[in-house]
């Protein structure tokens, strides 16, 4: 087909097509996390499974309350009480992470899995210099002297674009701008050469121009170092630009998993389609007539029998099956995995 | 009355504002430099720019929440900078504001009905019956029932809370509404609902909006005119179509190019264009 040559990043999608030959660096199976609150049990992550391969950039996209951050926390053993992982497995290489004690997971977090959070000011200690925190991050996992660790930190800071790192390393977090702080966090996340970097809304707190720089940096770092990236975001523009595959999360479950190309070209699940329609396209949008998804996301403390999207769905609202029978994951001809009774991968057919 | 239709509702001219910084405020940091714009009745001016560009300070000056160094803020022919505090307080009945975060702007200890009624009490609208009539009317406009309004803010979703904040701003029948990033805390599926509501309200009530926004797609959609701010100055201004389609200032270009997805789409479009051209041969 002639149009394959017109893809923006043919090399990357080809690399991804070749990936399944290797073993996944991260393999998640049936992961389920719940929060046991006084007003009921919140089922934040429900039976989530995915494989992540070397060099892959995987997006997990969803709205607030979809469970995407609870998922990120579950991957690295940071689920805050009263939440806990109630089932499933997270395998990093050959190691099972679910059920590891604090000491065990602490050895892995920061060494094999790097983390970049939304708010760099909250992730950094305001009372310690960047250097102190950076050296600590390195020396927890690597047996090197403070002097060597500081030199490594300077090199990493230079790599992420901090000018004059020898001097800036002695500064405190507040002396850095928001974008620079996020660069520092990225440098720390890759300091121990992790197989996987998890970024939870890393640019949401940043301005659009700074955001573009940070996204470019993340892409460059992952390309050069070959680590896999899990990008958790609500911004579909970021998904389209940075990631090669995407999981759309709704009410704690992946409702569509596919390549970025296929999701943006022909979304299969009605929720994915509705979400893409909500992105304002300046060329076609009409004032006062923006497409909106009616209603609001479901309450995660109720484990409804049918499809969680049924009350907002344009195609299945009247179907008895949608209200009573939970859609199981099925693979469409185009390769997308979808949880919907009526989704079809022929564009236009679903409606 | 013809001058009412033609004269701008809000005219800001050569507005300057600085803050004292450092020990004992010995240094001055210039926040706004000669900011000038006009806003016509029933129209929307989108004020775009990055954080620190001065757009929120401009709004604070218009609202009379902070003193200006120099310049003119003329609202319906009256220079707001010359008003005393009580005079400004009375004037503020006609200039209302909607903030970014409805969780921060709605007191959790009040019911929604009480929250919407509060501005009426503050501005001395007497008569319980009259007040409840106006509360009901404005709640109805934003799609909240009176029964729902007996509940507290926590019982509402983010989009509904922002509707309540809008009702609170509109209950005094203001002429000018300053919208400070009213949808940036909302999910994309909810954003559209609130933007549609704001458009409808403007058309029905003839409201004038000063819309502070960093999302350029939203700015373009909602605004008749756009002013792009950078480092306290307006670097480009014009009609929405002018600013976005015939961008002249490099800063505006940089802002437009930085939108995620836009860069990749531009590349894909260019590539698709080439492919189509080749197929055509």
Interface residues (C-beta under 8 A of the other chain):
Chain A: X2 X3 X5 X6 X7 X8 X63 X64 X178 X207 X208 X209 X210 X211 X212 X215 X234 X235 X236 X237 X238 X240 X241 X242 X274 X275 X278 X279 X280 X281 X282 X285 X287 X288 X289 X290 X291 X292 X293 X296 X297
Chain B: X50 X51 X157 X158 X159 X160 X187 X188 X189 X190 X191 X192 X193 X195 X196 X199 X200 X203 X214 X216 X217 X218 X220 X221 X222 X244 X254 X255 X257 X258 X259 X260 X261 X262 X263 X264 X265 X267 X268 X271 X272 X274 X275 X278 X279
